[in-house]
């Protein structure tokens, strides 16, 4: 039996000859064991140290990781848990960083006691977004920090936290700087940047069919659109095409579009897209700098937590779910 058949697989991963490839943010594994020592073997690749992947180790229902592992290039073993008793515990390994940065594979799980798969929730969510959903710079300081993966943490985002509040399984496809018409461009540029644009690289084939798809896109498109009517129309067309493709692939899923956390010039256009596609739209409140801002003006942990509550309440009503049920 391959080791990953004994665990619950989190997020979007690939089973490869070299191991379980943790692809997108919040991918990982969860399992239950009474082992005295738990060791994970991982292989990693990255272009530079500031782009290394990071893995969080969570025990039982902890909201804050107990250990943060920097997946340095090469293959290494990491002791992620030790105990003297034989207490049965739940362990989660969660990739905190993005798909576009350091790559990491779990190549083996070594324990001195049996491992069983963690329970799989009955609710399934799929979040699609950019840096706001990936947790870009959430642990950084605006005006001081420059981007590094060490300051990125998807478990502090509104998406991950809202899913936890709803006791739902979540998959997160988030790519900083990306969009549907153009990725982020500098003010002095005037042509769209479309390399690896999100609708073209989105992993449409997934193991779980989501009950609800939540899209938070447009913030980077706004850097190109600039309230120019022809570009606004192009944005709506591209976003509509993407949502229609999602509806075709995930025919039974409901869809919710979010917008407005970092900028609001495209709010009406995102709402128009929702109306055209027959989906729901929720305008997010603009972040308040008083709450603290992360790297490059991105939302800090407090803002992400407030938005998680805001979005969770809306999803709970939209799906007629109760947070005290699983």
C-alpha positions as CSV (number, residue, x, y, z in Angstrom):
1,X,0.0,0.0,0.0
2,X,1.3,3.5,-0.9
3,X,1.6,5.7,2.2
4,X,-0.8,8.3,0.9
5,X,-3.7,5.8,0.7
6,X,-3.7,5.9,4.5
7,X,-4.3,9.6,4.8
8,X,-6.8,12.3,3.8
9,X,-5.4,14.4,1.0
10,X,-6.1,18.1,1.3
11,X,-6.5,20.6,-1.6
12,X,-5.2,20.0,-5.1
13,X,-2.3,17.6,-5.4
14,X,-0.7,15.2,-8.0
15,X,0.3,11.6,-7.2
16,X,3.7,11.3,-9.0
17,X,6.5,8.7,-9.0
18,X,8.6,11.1,-6.9
19,X,5.8,11.5,-4.3
20,X,2.6,13.4,-3.5
21,X,3.1,16.8,-5.2
22,X,1.5,19.6,-3.1
23,X,0.4,21.9,-5.9
24,X,-1.9,24.8,-5.0
25,X,-2.2,26.6,-1.7
26,X,-3.7,24.7,1.2
27,X,-2.8,21.3,-0.3
28,X,-1.5,18.7,2.1
29,X,-2.4,15.7,4.2
30,X,-4.4,14.9,7.4
31,X,-4.3,11.8,9.4
32,X,-4.9,10.3,12.9
33,X,-2.2,8.4,14.9
34,X,-1.0,7.5,18.3
35,X,2.6,7.4,17.2
36,X,5.3,8.6,19.6
37,X,7.4,10.0,16.6
38,X,6.1,11.2,13.3
39,X,8.5,12.0,10.5
40,X,7.8,13.3,7.1
41,X,10.2,13.0,4.2
42,X,9.9,15.8,1.6
43,X,11.7,16.8,-1.6
44,X,11.7,20.4,-2.7
45,X,12.7,22.8,-5.5
46,X,12.8,26.6,-5.7
47,X,14.5,29.2,-7.8
48,X,15.6,31.4,-4.8
49,X,15.5,31.3,-1.0
50,X,12.7,34.0,-1.0
51,X,10.5,31.6,-3.0
52,X,11.0,28.4,-0.9
53,X,7.7,26.6,-0.1
54,X,6.6,26.5,3.5
55,X,4.5,23.9,5.3
56,X,2.5,24.3,8.4
57,X,2.0,21.5,10.9
58,X,-1.3,21.6,12.9
59,X,-2.2,19.4,15.8
60,X,-5.8,18.5,16.5
61,X,-8.0,21.6,16.1
62,X,-5.2,24.2,16.4
63,X,-5.8,27.3,14.3
64,X,-2.1,28.4,14.4
65,X,0.5,26.0,13.2
66,X,2.7,24.4,15.8
67,X,5.6,24.1,13.5
68,X,6.5,25.9,10.2
69,X,8.8,24.0,7.9
70,X,10.8,25.7,5.2
71,X,11.0,23.1,2.4
72,X,14.6,23.8,1.3
73,X,15.8,22.3,-2.0
74,X,16.7,18.6,-2.0
75,X,15.3,15.7,0.0
76,X,15.1,15.8,3.8
77,X,13.4,14.2,6.7
78,X,11.6,16.4,9.3
79,X,10.3,15.3,12.7
80,X,6.9,16.9,12.9
81,X,5.6,15.4,16.2
82,X,7.0,13.7,19.3
83,X,5.2,12.5,22.4
84,X,5.9,10.3,25.4
85,X,2.4,9.1,25.8
86,X,0.3,7.1,23.4
87,X,-2.4,9.8,22.9
88,X,-4.3,9.6,19.7
89,X,-3.9,12.9,17.8
90,X,-4.9,14.5,14.5
91,X,-2.1,16.0,12.4
92,X,-2.5,18.2,9.3
93,X,0.3,19.3,7.0
94,X,-0.7,22.3,5.0
95,X,1.2,24.0,2.2
96,X,1.1,27.7,3.2
97,X,2.6,29.1,-0.1
98,X,1.6,29.4,-3.7
99,X,1.8,27.0,-6.6
100,X,3.9,29.5,-8.7
101,X,6.7,29.5,-6.1
102,X,8.7,26.6,-4.5
103,X,7.6,23.1,-5.4
104,X,7.4,20.4,-2.7
105,X,6.6,16.7,-2.7
106,X,5.9,14.5,0.3
107,X,7.9,11.4,-0.5
108,X,7.2,9.3,2.7
109,X,5.4,9.3,6.0
110,X,7.2,7.4,8.8
111,X,5.5,6.6,12.1
112,X,6.0,4.0,14.8
113,X,2.2,3.3,15.1
114,X,-0.6,2.9,12.6
115,X,-2.0,5.8,10.7
116,X,-5.7,6.3,9.7
117,X,-7.3,8.7,7.3
118,X,-8.9,11.8,8.9
119,X,-12.6,12.3,8.4
120,X,-13.7,13.9,5.1
121,X,-16.3,16.7,5.5
122,X,-19.5,16.4,3.5
123,X,-19.3,20.0,2.3
124,X,-16.9,20.9,-0.5
125,X,-15.8,24.4,-1.5
126,X,-13.6,25.7,-4.3
127,X,-12.0,29.2,-4.0
128,X,-10.5,30.9,-7.0
129,X,-8.5,34.0,-6.6
130,X,-5.3,36.0,-6.6
131,X,-3.0,37.3,-3.9
132,X,-6.0,38.1,-1.6
133,X,-6.9,34.5,-1.6
134,X,-3.4,33.2,-1.4
135,X,-2.4,35.2,1.6
136,X,0.3,37.2,-0.1
137,X,2.3,39.2,2.4
138,X,-0.2,38.6,5.2
139,X,2.6,38.4,7.8
140,X,4.5,41.3,6.2
141,X,4.4,45.0,7.0
142,X,3.3,47.5,4.3
143,X,6.0,49.9,3.3
144,X,8.7,47.8,5.0
145,X,8.5,44.2,3.8
146,X,9.4,43.1,0.3
147,X,7.7,39.9,-0.9
148,X,8.9,36.6,0.3
149,X,7.1,33.3,0.7
150,X,8.0,33.3,4.4
151,X,5.3,36.1,4.8
152,X,2.6,34.2,2.9
153,X,0.1,32.0,4.8
154,X,-3.1,30.7,3.1
155,X,-4.4,29.5,6.5
156,X,-4.8,33.2,7.5
157,X,-6.9,34.1,4.5
158,X,-10.7,34.7,4.4
159,X,-11.1,31.6,2.1
160,X,-9.4,29.1,4.4
161,X,-10.9,30.4,7.6
162,X,-14.4,30.6,6.1
163,X,-14.2,27.0,5.0
164,X,-13.0,26.0,8.5
165,X,-16.0,27.9,10.1
166,X,-18.4,26.0,7.8
167,X,-16.7,22.6,8.5
168,X,-16.1,22.3,4.8
169,X,-13.4,20.7,2.7
170,X,-11.7,23.4,0.6
171,X,-9.6,23.6,-2.5
172,X,-7.9,26.9,-3.2
173,X,-6.7,27.9,-6.7
174,X,-4.9,31.2,-6.0
175,X,-2.2,32.9,-8.0
176,X,-0.9,36.3,-7.0
177,X,-0.9,39.0,-9.7
178,X,-3.3,37.0,-11.9
179,X,-6.7,37.8,-13.5
180,X,-9.0,37.0,-16.3
181,X,-8.2,39.7,-18.8
182,X,-4.7,40.8,-17.7
183,X,-2.3,40.1,-14.9
184,X,-1.1,43.0,-12.9
185,X,0.8,45.7,-14.9
186,X,2.7,48.8,-13.8
187,X,1.1,52.2,-14.3
188,X,3.6,53.0,-17.1
189,X,2.6,49.9,-19.1
190,X,-0.5,50.0,-21.4
191,X,-0.8,46.5,-22.8
192,X,-2.3,43.5,-21.0
193,X,-0.1,40.8,-19.6
194,X,-1.7,37.5,-20.4
195,X,1.1,34.9,-19.9
196,X,-0.3,32.1,-17.8
197,X,-3.6,33.9,-17.3
198,X,-5.7,32.2,-14.8
199,X,-8.5,30.8,-17.0
200,X,-5.9,29.1,-19.2
201,X,-4.0,27.4,-16.4
202,X,-7.0,26.6,-14.1
203,X,-7.1,22.8,-13.2
204,X,-10.6,22.0,-14.5
205,X,-10.2,18.3,-13.7
206,X,-10.6,17.8,-9.9
207,X,-11.3,14.8,-7.7
208,X,-14.1,16.5,-5.7
209,X,-17.1,18.2,-7.2
210,X,-17.6,21.5,-5.2
211,X,-21.0,22.4,-3.7
212,X,-20.0,26.1,-4.0
213,X,-17.4,27.9,-6.1
214,X,-16.2,31.3,-4.8
215,X,-14.4,33.6,-7.2
216,X,-12.5,36.7,-6.1
217,X,-10.9,38.0,-9.3
218,X,-10.4,41.4,-10.9
219,X,-8.1,43.3,-8.7
220,X,-5.1,42.8,-11.0
221,X,-7.3,43.3,-14.1
222,X,-8.1,46.7,-12.7
223,X,-4.4,47.7,-13.2
224,X,-5.0,47.4,-16.9
225,X,-8.7,48.3,-17.3
226,X,-8.3,51.7,-15.6
227,X,-12.0,52.5,-16.1
228,X,-11.7,52.6,-19.9
229,X,-15.1,51.5,-21.3
230,X,-13.7,49.2,-24.0
231,X,-11.5,47.4,-21.5
232,X,-14.4,47.1,-19.0
233,X,-16.4,45.4,-21.7
234,X,-13.5,43.1,-22.5
235,X,-13.1,42.3,-18.8
236,X,-16.8,41.4,-18.5
237,X,-16.6,39.2,-21.6
238,X,-13.5,37.3,-20.4
239,X,-14.9,36.8,-16.9
240,X,-18.2,35.7,-18.3
241,X,-16.4,33.1,-20.5
242,X,-14.5,31.8,-17.5
243,X,-17.6,31.5,-15.3
244,X,-19.5,29.8,-18.1
245,X,-16.7,27.3,-18.4
246,X,-16.8,26.6,-14.7
247,X,-20.6,26.1,-14.9
248,X,-20.1,23.6,-17.7
249,X,-17.4,21.6,-15.8
250,X,-19.0,21.8,-12.4
251,X,-22.7,21.8,-13.4
252,X,-24.1,21.1,-10.0
253,X,-22.1,23.8,-8.1
254,X,-23.4,27.2,-7.1
255,X,-21.1,30.2,-7.8
256,X,-20.5,33.3,-5.8
257,X,-18.4,36.2,-7.1
258,X,-16.7,38.5,-4.6
259,X,-15.0,41.9,-5.1
260,X,-13.9,45.1,-3.5
261,X,-11.3,44.3,-0.8
262,X,-8.3,46.2,-2.2
263,X,-10.0,48.3,-4.9
264,X,-13.5,48.9,-6.1
265,X,-13.5,50.4,-9.6
266,X,-14.6,47.0,-11.1
267,X,-17.3,46.3,-8.6
268,X,-20.1,47.1,-11.0
269,X,-18.5,45.0,-13.8
270,X,-18.1,42.0,-11.5
271,X,-21.7,42.4,-10.5
272,X,-22.7,42.6,-14.2
273,X,-20.8,39.4,-14.8
274,X,-22.7,37.7,-12.0
275,X,-26.0,38.8,-13.4
276,X,-25.1,37.7,-16.9
277,X,-24.1,34.2,-15.6
278,X,-26.9,33.8,-13.1
279,X,-24.6,33.6,-10.2
280,X,-24.5,35.6,-6.9
281,X,-22.4,38.6,-6.1
282,X,-21.1,39.9,-2.8
283,X,-19.4,43.3,-2.6
284,X,-16.6,43.3,0.0
285,X,-15.8,46.3,2.2
286,X,-12.6,48.1,1.3
287,X,-9.8,47.2,3.7
288,X,-9.2,49.6,6.6
289,X,-5.5,50.5,7.0
290,X,-6.2,50.9,10.7
291,X,-6.4,47.1,10.9
292,X,-2.8,46.8,9.7
293,X,-1.7,46.1,6.1
294,X,0.7,43.4,4.9
295,X,3.3,43.5,2.1
296,X,2.6,45.9,-0.8
297,X,-0.7,47.1,0.7
298,X,-2.2,43.7,0.9
299,X,-4.7,42.8,3.7
300,X,-3.1,41.8,7.0
301,X,-4.3,38.9,9.3
302,X,-7.0,41.0,11.1
303,X,-8.6,42.2,7.9
304,X,-8.6,38.6,6.5
305,X,-10.3,37.4,9.6
306,X,-13.0,40.0,9.4
307,X,-13.6,39.2,5.8
308,X,-13.8,35.5,6.6
309,X,-16.6,36.2,9.0
310,X,-18.4,38.5,6.5
311,X,-18.1,35.9,3.6
312,X,-18.9,32.9,5.9
313,X,-22.2,34.4,7.0
314,X,-23.2,35.1,3.4
315,X,-22.3,31.5,2.2
316,X,-24.1,30.0,5.2
317,X,-27.3,31.7,4.1
318,X,-26.7,31.1,0.4
319,X,-26.2,27.4,0.9
320,X,-28.7,27.1,3.8
321,X,-25.9,25.6,5.9
322,X,-25.5,25.8,9.7
323,X,-22.1,26.2,11.2
324,X,-23.0,23.8,14.1
325,X,-23.6,21.0,11.5
326,X,-21.0,19.1,9.4
